[in-house]
């Protein structure tokens, strides 16, 4: 018997306290279970069980050994299962990082639809508007909304373009402005993953205006920036999905129509696989096919 199987036999005997029951569950003879335990005891030089005619019970040495090896065997079982499932389309676990808004508003319905077709799959989802290190943080897939990627150490797949819109509160002094050059840095509410300033580069197709943003306020949440703009603090430059409800409710309105920054991209990021595992490729395809196309108002 290989060492892994003998350890699994030992731990099952710890749980069942009966060699005959262990034999039935592992499709072994009771004699084979007894020999496996005896061989393990001989290797370790200690007695692991006290045997009676009805059941077995752990010795002190047996209890210490079981407590020490169980976490390691559980980890090994998980690793074996994950590797075996990696080649299957409809089994395994996916660890996904996604932006907060998309993770709340869109991702649950997509995952639910995917799970209906693949009920043996499992998901772990982490929501963050900041960029994650997909390799160090051990994600299978990251969904990002950002400028065109320049990362050379990951694989990415463009899904769609996400335009950004300049907005301000109706009736505010910003809504009355006609040209972005009228803004000063204190008027520009900055989005930044590390809550620092940013630079807006706006174009009307011919002219370009560059504005420093975030001197008075910056945040790493589009929802927070939308609320601050709606309160009249300044002008925000945000993807349409962040301000769609505000626009419909009249809390925000578009300003400087015709002026826009470079579009953002919605992309899927992967670790540097030589080939995408089937379950990741299957979910990516499903995600792209079921993503709402109206990501901007």
C-alpha positions in Angstrom: 0.0 0.0 0.0 1.4 3.5 -0.9 2.1 5.9 2.0 -0.7 8.3 1.1 -3.3 5.6 1.1 -2.0 4.2 4.4 -2.3 7.7 6.0 -5.9 8.0 4.6 -6.7 4.6 6.1 -5.3 5.7 9.4 -7.4 8.9 9.5 -10.6 7.0 8.5 -9.9 4.6 11.3 -9.6 7.5 13.7 -13.0 8.7 12.5 -14.8 5.4 12.5 -13.1 3.7 15.4 -13.7 0.3 13.7 -11.4 -1.5 11.3 -14.3 -3.5 9.7 -16.2 -0.3 8.8 -13.0 1.2 7.4 -12.5 -1.9 5.3 -16.1 -1.6 3.9 -15.7 2.0 3.0 -12.3 1.6 1.3 -13.3 -1.8 -0.4 -10.5 -3.6 1.5 -10.5 -6.7 3.7 -10.3 -6.1 7.5 -7.0 -8.0 7.5 -5.6 -5.5 4.9 -6.7 -2.6 7.1 -5.0 -4.2 10.1 -1.8 -4.8 8.2 -1.8 -1.2 7.0 -2.1 0.2 10.5 0.4 -2.2 11.8 2.9 -1.2 9.1 2.4 2.4 10.0 3.0 1.7 13.7 6.1 -0.2 12.8 7.4 2.7 10.7 6.8 5.2 13.4 7.9 3.0 16.3 4.8 3.8 18.4 1.4 2.3 19.0 -1.4 4.3 17.4 -4.5 2.4 18.5 -5.6 0.3 21.5 -7.6 -2.6 19.9 -10.6 -4.4 21.5 -13.0 -6.9 20.0 -15.6 -4.2 19.3 -13.7 -1.0 18.4 -10.3 0.7 18.5 -9.3 3.9 20.2 -6.4 6.2 19.8 -3.4 6.2 22.1 -1.9 9.5 23.1 0.8 9.1 20.4 -2.0 8.3 17.9 -4.0 11.3 18.8 -1.0 13.6 18.4 0.0 12.1 15.0 -3.6 12.4 13.7 -3.8 16.0 14.7 -0.6 16.8 13.0 -1.1 15.0 9.7 -4.8 15.8 9.1 -4.3 19.4 7.9 -1.5 18.3 5.6 -3.7 15.5 4.1 -6.6 17.9 3.7 -4.4 20.4 1.8 -3.1 17.6 -0.4 -6.6 16.3 -1.1 -7.6 19.9 -2.1 -4.6 20.2 -4.4 -5.3 16.8 -6.0 -8.9 17.7 -6.5 -8.2 21.1 -8.0 -5.6 19.7 -10.4 -7.9 16.9 -11.5 -10.8 19.3 -12.0 -8.6 21.8 -13.9 -9.1 19.7 -17.1 -12.9 19.6 -16.7 -15.2 22.2 -18.2 -18.0 21.8 -15.7 -16.1 21.1 -12.4 -13.7 22.9 -10.2 -13.4 26.3 -8.5 -13.0 29.8 -9.9 -11.5 32.6 -7.9 -12.6 35.9 -9.5 -11.7 39.5 -8.8 -14.2 42.1 -10.1 -14.9 45.9 -9.8 -17.4 46.6 -7.0 -20.2 48.0 -9.2 -20.0 45.2 -11.8 -19.6 42.6 -9.0 -22.9 43.8 -7.4 -25.0 44.7 -10.4 -24.0 42.3 -13.2 -21.8 39.4 -12.0 -24.3 37.6 -9.7 -26.8 37.0 -12.5 -24.1 35.8 -14.9 -22.6 33.4 -12.3 -26.1 32.2 -11.4 -26.7 31.4 -15.0 -23.4 29.6 -15.4 -24.0 27.5 -12.3 -27.4 26.4 -13.6 -25.6 24.8 -16.5 -22.6 23.7 -14.4 -23.8 22.9 -10.9 -20.6 21.2 -9.9 -18.6 24.4 -10.2 -17.9 26.7 -7.2 -16.9 30.4 -7.1 -15.0 32.7 -4.8 -15.5 36.3 -5.7 -13.6 39.3 -4.4 -14.8 42.9 -5.2 -12.4 45.8 -5.4 -12.1 48.9 -7.6 -8.3 48.7 -7.3 -6.1 46.6 -9.6 -5.1 43.3 -8.0 -2.0 41.3 -8.7 -3.6 38.3 -10.2 -0.6 36.0 -9.8 0.4 36.9 -6.2 -3.2 37.0 -5.0 -4.0 33.6 -6.7 -6.9 34.6 -8.9 -8.0 32.5 -11.9 -9.6 35.5 -13.5 -9.8 39.3 -13.0 -12.4 41.5 -14.5 -11.0 45.0 -15.1 -12.3 48.3 -16.3 -9.2 50.4 -17.1 -7.3 52.1 -19.9 -5.8 49.9 -22.6 -3.7 47.2 -20.7 0.1 47.4 -20.8 0.9 44.5 -18.5 3.3 42.1 -20.2 3.1 39.4 -17.6 -0.6 38.5 -17.8 -3.0 37.5 -20.5 -5.9 39.8 -21.3 -9.0 39.6 -23.4 -10.9 42.8 -24.5 -14.6 42.4 -24.1 -16.0 45.9 -24.9 -15.3 49.6 -24.7 -16.6 51.6 -21.7 -17.0 55.3 -22.5 -16.7 57.9 -19.7 -18.9 61.0 -19.2 -18.4 64.4 -17.6 -21.2 65.1 -15.2 -22.2 67.7 -12.6 -25.2 68.7 -10.5 -28.0 70.4 -12.4 -28.2 74.1 -11.5 -24.6 74.2 -10.2 -22.1 76.7 -11.6 -20.4 73.8 -13.4 -23.6 73.0 -15.4 -23.5 76.5 -16.8 -19.9 76.2 -18.1 -19.4 75.8 -21.9 -15.7 74.8 -22.2 -13.6 72.5 -19.9 -10.9 75.2 -19.8 -13.2 77.1 -17.4 -12.6 74.4 -14.8 -9.8 74.7 -12.2 -8.1 71.7 -10.4 -10.4 72.1 -7.3 -13.4 71.6 -9.5 -12.3 68.2 -10.9 -13.1 65.2 -8.8 -10.5 62.5 -9.4 -10.9 58.7 -9.6 -7.8 57.0 -8.4 -7.1 53.4 -7.2 -4.8 54.8 -4.6 -6.8 57.9 -3.9 -4.3 60.3 -5.5 -4.6 62.9 -8.1 -5.1 62.1 -11.8 -4.8 64.0 -15.1 -7.7 64.4 -17.4 -7.0 64.5 -21.1 -10.1 65.7 -22.9 -10.6 66.0 -26.7 -13.4 67.2 -28.9 -12.0 65.5 -31.9 -9.7 68.4 -32.8 -8.6 70.3 -29.7 -7.2 68.8 -26.5 -7.5 70.1 -23.0 -5.4 68.7 -20.1 -6.6 69.2 -16.6 -5.2 68.2 -13.2 -7.9 66.5 -11.1 -8.2 65.6 -7.5 -6.6 68.5 -5.7 -9.7 69.1 -3.6 -11.2 65.6 -3.7 -10.3 62.1 -4.9 -11.6 58.6 -4.2 -11.2 55.0 -5.4 -15.0 54.6 -5.8 -17.0 55.7 -8.7 -20.2 55.6 -6.6 -18.6 58.0 -4.0 -17.5 60.4 -6.8 -21.0 60.3 -8.3 -22.5 61.3 -5.0 -20.0 64.1 -4.4 -20.7 65.5 -7.9 -24.5 65.3 -7.3 -24.0 67.3 -4.1 -22.5 70.1 -6.2 -18.9 69.7 -5.1 -17.5 69.6 -8.7 -17.3 67.7 -12.0 -16.8 64.0 -12.2 -15.5 62.0 -15.1 -17.0 58.5 -14.8 -18.1 55.5 -16.8 -21.8 55.7 -17.7 -22.8 52.8 -15.5 -21.6 54.6 -12.4 -24.0 57.6 -13.0 -26.9 56.0 -15.0 -29.3 56.2 -12.0 -28.2 59.7 -11.1 -28.9 60.8 -14.7 -32.3 59.2 -14.8 -33.2 60.7 -11.5 -32.0 64.2 -12.5 -29.4 64.3 -9.8 -26.6 64.7 -12.4 -26.5 65.9 -15.9 -23.9 65.7 -18.7 -21.6 68.7 -19.1 -19.2 69.8 -21.8 -20.9 67.6 -24.4 -18.6 66.7 -27.2 -15.6 66.5 -24.9 -14.3 63.1 -23.8 -11.2 61.3 -22.6 -9.9 58.1 -24.0 -12.4 55.2 -23.6 -11.9 52.6 -20.9 -11.8 48.9 -21.8 -13.6 46.1 -20.0 -11.1 43.2 -20.1 -10.7 39.8 -18.6 -7.2 39.1 -17.1 -5.7 35.7 -16.6 -2.4 34.4 -15.1 0.2 33.5 -17.7 -1.3 30.1 -18.6 0.2 28.4 -21.7 -3.4 27.5 -22.4 -6.6 28.6 -20.6 -8.0 25.7 -18.4 -11.3 24.6 -19.9 -13.4 25.8 -16.9 -11.9 29.3 -17.2 -12.3 29.4 -20.9 -15.9 28.3 -20.6 -16.8 30.9 -18.0 -15.1 33.6 -20.0 -17.1 32.7 -23.1 -20.3 32.7 -21.0 -19.5 36.0 -19.4 -18.9 37.7 -22.8 -22.1 36.3 -24.2 -24.3 37.3 -21.3 -22.8 40.7 -20.4 -25.3 43.5 -20.9 -24.4 45.6 -23.8 -25.9 48.8 -22.3 -23.0 49.6 -20.0 -23.4 53.3 -20.6 -26.6 55.4 -20.8 
